Amino acid sequence: MLLIGATLIFGFVAGLIAWGWRRPPGAVNERGFVIGLGLVFPVVVLLALLAYGLVIGERLLPRAAPEVVRVAAEGRQWAWRFRYEDAPERETENVLHIPAGRPVDVAITSVDVIHSFWVPRLAGKLDAVPGHVNTLRIEAYEPGRFAGLGAEFNGRGYRAHRFEVVAHEEAAWQAFLRGETP
């Protein structure tokens, strides 16, 4: 959305520059031009982007709801351990299992140093801090496998601090919770 908006604005400004070179003298009211395109246009564009950002950002906030899945992620040098609220006996290492099409709140912490939890195709990056829990909402809209990585320098070996997110369709997710799949 931002790329489309930026492209349209760029095209509009390029058109105005071209028009400015070809217009006859006195064909435009400079004061109206400055107020309209120098003040009103940027304010309208910025307000539209702000509204869009607030709507999208609101969906990303971790809020309690019946369809939300909760997972605990614990970073350590150089592995991630995941625990599932819906299946307390389940624990996986370096592979996070989630249902596709449902929001997942990941409670992120660390046992040793600061790590960064990042799944670029599903959400932004959030730090795992020892003794503190940060919550990140992720959602995979369709089943698949997604690469996750620790993007924080945390000692030798940090480049290999990676994990995988597996998004299951609902039947496979229920089978995972029952312990029928690894």
Contacts in CASP RR format, 6 or more apart in sequence:
PFRMAT RR
TARGET T0000
AUTHOR 0000-0000-0000
METHOD contacts of the structure
MODEL  1
MLLIGATLIFGFVAGLIAWGWRRPPGAVNERGFVIGLGLVFPVVVLLALL
AYGLVIGERLLPRAAPEVVRVAAEGRQWAWRFRYEDAPERETENVLHIPA
GRPVDVAITSVDVIHSFWVPRLAGKLDAVPGHVNTLRIEAYEPGRFAGLG
AEFNGRGYRAHRFEVVAHEEAAWQAFLRGETP
1 52 0 8 1.000
2 49 0 8 1.000
5 45 0 8 1.000
9 45 0 8 1.000
16 37 0 8 1.000
60 123 0 8 1.000
60 137 0 8 1.000
61 137 0 8 1.000
62 68 0 8 1.000
62 105 0 8 1.000
62 135 0 8 1.000
62 136 0 8 1.000
62 137 0 8 1.000
65 103 0 8 1.000
67 102 0 8 1.000
67 103 0 8 1.000
68 102 0 8 1.000
68 103 0 8 1.000
68 104 0 8 1.000
68 105 0 8 1.000
69 84 0 8 1.000
69 85 0 8 1.000
69 86 0 8 1.000
69 98 0 8 1.000
69 99 0 8 1.000
69 102 0 8 1.000
69 103 0 8 1.000
69 104 0 8 1.000
69 105 0 8 1.000
70 84 0 8 1.000
70 85 0 8 1.000
70 86 0 8 1.000
70 104 0 8 1.000
70 105 0 8 1.000
70 107 0 8 1.000
71 82 0 8 1.000
71 83 0 8 1.000
71 84 0 8 1.000
71 85 0 8 1.000
71 96 0 8 1.000
71 98 0 8 1.000
71 104 0 8 1.000
71 105 0 8 1.000
71 106 0 8 1.000
71 107 0 8 1.000
72 82 0 8 1.000
72 83 0 8 1.000
72 84 0 8 1.000
72 85 0 8 1.000
72 106 0 8 1.000
72 107 0 8 1.000
72 109 0 8 1.000
73 80 0 8 1.000
73 81 0 8 1.000
73 82 0 8 1.000
73 96 0 8 1.000
73 106 0 8 1.000
73 107 0 8 1.000
73 108 0 8 1.000
73 109 0 8 1.000
73 117 0 8 1.000
73 128 0 8 1.000
74 80 0 8 1.000
74 81 0 8 1.000
74 82 0 8 1.000
74 83 0 8 1.000
74 109 0 8 1.000
74 110 0 8 1.000
74 111 0 8 1.000
74 128 0 8 1.000
75 81 0 8 1.000
75 108 0 8 1.000
75 109 0 8 1.000
75 110 0 8 1.000
75 111 0 8 1.000
75 112 0 8 1.000
75 115 0 8 1.000
75 117 0 8 1.000
75 128 0 8 1.000
76 110 0 8 1.000
76 111 0 8 1.000
76 112 0 8 1.000
76 115 0 8 1.000
77 112 0 8 1.000
77 113 0 8 1.000
77 154 0 8 1.000
77 155 0 8 1.000
77 157 0 8 1.000
77 161 0 8 1.000
78 154 0 8 1.000
78 157 0 8 1.000
78 158 0 8 1.000
78 160 0 8 1.000
78 161 0 8 1.000
79 93 0 8 1.000
79 94 0 8 1.000
79 161 0 8 1.000
79 163 0 8 1.000
80 93 0 8 1.000
80 94 0 8 1.000
80 96 0 8 1.000
80 117 0 8 1.000
80 161 0 8 1.000
80 163 0 8 1.000
81 91 0 8 1.000
81 92 0 8 1.000
81 93 0 8 1.000
82 91 0 8 1.000
82 92 0 8 1.000
82 93 0 8 1.000
82 95 0 8 1.000
82 96 0 8 1.000
82 97 0 8 1.000
83 90 0 8 1.000
83 91 0 8 1.000
84 90 0 8 1.000
84 91 0 8 1.000
84 97 0 8 1.000
84 177 0 8 1.000
86 177 0 8 1.000
87 176 0 8 1.000
87 177 0 8 1.000
87 178 0 8 1.000
87 179 0 8 1.000
90 176 0 8 1.000
90 177 0 8 1.000
90 179 0 8 1.000
94 162 0 8 1.000
94 163 0 8 1.000
94 164 0 8 1.000
95 163 0 8 1.000
95 164 0 8 1.000
95 165 0 8 1.000
95 166 0 8 1.000
96 106 0 8 1.000
96 163 0 8 1.000
96 164 0 8 1.000
96 165 0 8 1.000
96 166 0 8 1.000
97 165 0 8 1.000
97 166 0 8 1.000
97 168 0 8 1.000
97 173 0 8 1.000
97 176 0 8 1.000
98 104 0 8 1.000
98 138 0 8 1.000
98 140 0 8 1.000
98 165 0 8 1.000
98 166 0 8 1.000
98 167 0 8 1.000
98 168 0 8 1.000
98 173 0 8 1.000
99 167 0 8 1.000
99 168 0 8 1.000
99 169 0 8 1.000
99 170 0 8 1.000
99 173 0 8 1.000
100 140 0 8 1.000
100 141 0 8 1.000
100 142 0 8 1.000
100 143 0 8 1.000
100 144 0 8 1.000
100 167 0 8 1.000
100 168 0 8 1.000
100 169 0 8 1.000
100 170 0 8 1.000
100 173 0 8 1.000
101 139 0 8 1.000
101 140 0 8 1.000
101 141 0 8 1.000
101 142 0 8 1.000
101 167 0 8 1.000
102 139 0 8 1.000
103 137 0 8 1.000
103 138 0 8 1.000
103 139 0 8 1.000
104 137 0 8 1.000
104 138 0 8 1.000
104 139 0 8 1.000
105 135 0 8 1.000
105 136 0 8 1.000
105 137 0 8 1.000
106 117 0 8 1.000
106 135 0 8 1.000
106 136 0 8 1.000
106 137 0 8 1.000
106 138 0 8 1.000
107 133 0 8 1.000
107 134 0 8 1.000
107 135 0 8 1.000
108 117 0 8 1.000
108 126 0 8 1.000
108 127 0 8 1.000
108 128 0 8 1.000
108 133 0 8 1.000
108 134 0 8 1.000
108 135 0 8 1.000
108 136 0 8 1.000
109 128 0 8 1.000
109 129 0 8 1.000
109 130 0 8 1.000
109 131 0 8 1.000
109 132 0 8 1.000
109 133 0 8 1.000
109 134 0 8 1.000
110 128 0 8 1.000
110 129 0 8 1.000
110 130 0 8 1.000
110 131 0 8 1.000
111 130 0 8 1.000
112 130 0 8 1.000
112 154 0 8 1.000
113 130 0 8 1.000
113 154 0 8 1.000
113 155 0 8 1.000
114 127 0 8 1.000
114 128 0 8 1.000
114 129 0 8 1.000
114 130 0 8 1.000
114 152 0 8 1.000
114 154 0 8 1.000
115 127 0 8 1.000
115 128 0 8 1.000
115 150 0 8 1.000
115 152 0 8 1.000
115 154 0 8 1.000
115 161 0 8 1.000
116 125 0 8 1.000
116 126 0 8 1.000
116 127 0 8 1.000
116 128 0 8 1.000
116 149 0 8 1.000
116 150 0 8 1.000
116 151 0 8 1.000
116 152 0 8 1.000
117 125 0 8 1.000
117 126 0 8 1.000
117 127 0 8 1.000
117 128 0 8 1.000
117 136 0 8 1.000
117 150 0 8 1.000
118 124 0 8 1.000
118 125 0 8 1.000
118 126 0 8 1.000
118 148 0 8 1.000
118 149 0 8 1.000
118 150 0 8 1.000
118 151 0 8 1.000
119 138 0 8 1.000
119 146 0 8 1.000
119 147 0 8 1.000
119 148 0 8 1.000
119 165 0 8 1.000
120 147 0 8 1.000
120 148 0 8 1.000
121 146 0 8 1.000
121 147 0 8 1.000
122 138 0 8 1.000
122 139 0 8 1.000
122 140 0 8 1.000
122 146 0 8 1.000
122 165 0 8 1.000
123 136 0 8 1.000
123 137 0 8 1.000
123 138 0 8 1.000
123 139 0 8 1.000
124 136 0 8 1.000
125 151 0 8 1.000
126 134 0 8 1.000
126 136 0 8 1.000
127 134 0 8 1.000
127 152 0 8 1.000
128 134 0 8 1.000
138 165 0 8 1.000
140 146 0 8 1.000
140 165 0 8 1.000
140 167 0 8 1.000
142 167 0 8 1.000
143 167 0 8 1.000
143 168 0 8 1.000
143 169 0 8 1.000
143 172 0 8 1.000
144 166 0 8 1.000
144 167 0 8 1.000
145 164 0 8 1.000
145 165 0 8 1.000
145 166 0 8 1.000
145 167 0 8 1.000
146 164 0 8 1.000
146 165 0 8 1.000
146 166 0 8 1.000
146 167 0 8 1.000
147 162 0 8 1.000
147 164 0 8 1.000
147 165 0 8 1.000
148 162 0 8 1.000
148 163 0 8 1.000
148 164 0 8 1.000
148 165 0 8 1.000
149 161 0 8 1.000
149 162 0 8 1.000
149 163 0 8 1.000
150 158 0 8 1.000
150 161 0 8 1.000
150 162 0 8 1.000
150 163 0 8 1.000
152 158 0 8 1.000
154 161 0 8 1.000
168 175 0 8 1.000
168 176 0 8 1.000
172 181 0 8 1.000
175 181 0 8 1.000
END
